[in-house]
Amino acid sequence: MRRLIVQFGLLWWMVPTALAGMLDASDQPLVIWPNIPLISASDVEEFKLDRKIFRQLHLGELAPAVVKTNLKQVDKLYQHHKERSTDQIWRSYTTDLVAHYDQLVQKYQIKKPRLSFSFDGVSPAELKNELDLAAGPVATLREREDITGIIGFLTSTMMSGNQLRATLTLIRLKDGESISFMVTDQLHKVATRHAQLLFDELYGTQYPAYQNPLSGSVWLLPAPADQGAEVSHRQALLACRSQLGELPSVDELLLGEQAGPYHNGIILSAGSFYHTAESKRYLAGETRDPRGKIRPMRSDQALARYYCLKPIELPQPVAPVAAVVEPATTAQPPKAESVKAQKK
């Protein structure tokens, strides 16, 4: 990766140098000098041809000498066409990316774009598909405190048919933080898709973090023998109580399904029923059934899956230790002998 970064890159000038996130919202503009190179990875179709050749050699359908001669000719033709087809793709990709990004800015009437492209001080002859990060000006740029430099490159892999998997990667020079945008589409659509993803990252609504509505409880998996199986309501209820929990209510099950496994929720198998504390069954996933997602228990033998919900035991606050107050000592009357001594 270090060699890859040294040979290829795109410089972004970002003000100020806040390193909270790659493209966090800020009042300061992002000015970019676009020079995005294309790095080709292995093509899926090439492996198919290789397997075919080895299969024919194994079956004796081709002579090794003939295969060697043919491969030399094919390599020359392949290299020739590859150089012609990919020599300037990086330039056309950059142009398409900038054009589609500007089109989105105009479409959504962004009056003060956070990000803009600038070729100031760069001649067309200098727009080459490489960048030497060890050069003096780039090293100076890395050390400056008023701007932040970011490099970017495009990695592509030809899939079956006319599909191209392309990943636009941005890496910040100061700390190595990166962000990537991957799409799989036809070659002439890749830049458009990347422009849309970049636009969404810059101007999309910044939602606050999701708050767990069941923060006072924790979800428990079913008993080991019950995982992935349907059991009776009584069996589910006993399993939850054995773990010091209870079956969730219909509302709690709905909230857990909405949160999902990445926000302290659960995964419900669509189309399956789940037991609830109200002795009803909850149907996971979407349904157009007029009976809805909540079905009454018509029999004790109605089977369904289940999760358990257990209250979180919060640590009890420790009562402050009261200060021990020494009782006030009362003055003792002087002994008679002492009084006599004082009189003398």
WODA-V141259 format. One record per backbone hydrogen bond with DSSP energy under -0.5 kcal/mol. CO is the residue of the C=O (numbers start at 1). NH is the residue of the N-H. If there is no record, write none. Layout:
CO/NH, CO/NH
This chain:
1/5, 2/6, 3/7, 4/8, 6/133, 7/131, 11/33, 12/14, 12/150, 13/31, 14/148, 21/24, 29/15, 29/31, 30/116, 31/13, 32/34, 32/118, 33/11, 35/37, 37/39, 37/154, 38/40, 39/156, 43/47, 44/48, 45/49, 46/50, 47/51, 48/52, 49/53, 50/54, 51/55, 52/56, 53/57, 54/58, 55/59, 56/60, 56/61, 56/62, 57/60, 63/67, 64/68, 65/69, 66/70, 67/71, 68/72, 69/73, 70/74, 71/75, 72/76, 73/77, 74/78, 75/79, 76/80, 77/81, 78/82, 79/83, 80/84, 81/85, 82/86, 83/87, 88/92, 89/93, 90/94, 91/95, 92/96, 93/97, 94/98, 95/99, 96/100, 97/101, 98/102, 99/103, 100/104, 101/105, 102/106, 103/107, 104/108, 105/110, 106/109, 109/111, 114/30, 116/32, 119/122, 121/123, 123/126, 123/127, 124/127, 126/128, 128/130, 131/133, 132/135, 135/139, 136/140, 137/141, 138/142, 139/143, 140/144, 141/144, 148/14, 149/173, 150/12, 151/171, 152/37, 153/169, 154/39, 155/167, 156/41, 157/165, 158/44, 160/163, 162/187, 163/159, 164/166, 164/185, 165/157, 166/183, 167/155, 167/169, 168/181, 169/153, 170/179, 171/151, 172/176, 177/172, 179/170, 181/168, 183/166, 185/164, 186/189, 186/190, 187/190, 187/191, 189/193, 190/194, 191/195, 192/196, 193/197, 194/198, 195/199, 196/200, 197/201, 198/202, 199/203, 200/204, 205/207, 210/212, 212/215, 214/217, 216/312, 218/310, 220/308, 223/226, 223/227, 224/227, 226/229, 231/304, 232/236, 233/237, 234/238, 235/239, 236/240, 237/241, 238/242, 239/243, 240/243, 240/245, 241/244, 246/309, 248/277, 249/253, 250/254, 251/255, 252/256, 253/257, 254/258, 255/259, 256/260, 256/266, 260/263, 260/265, 261/264, 266/268, 268/270, 269/272, 272/284, 273/305, 274/282, 276/279, 279/297, 280/276, 281/283, 281/295, 282/274, 282/284, 284/271, 289/292, 293/283, 293/295, 295/281, 296/298, 299/302, 300/233, 304/231, 305/275, 307/248, 308/220, 309/246, 310/218, 312/314, 317/319, 323/325, 324/326, 335/339, 336/340, 337/341, 338/342, 339/343, 340/344
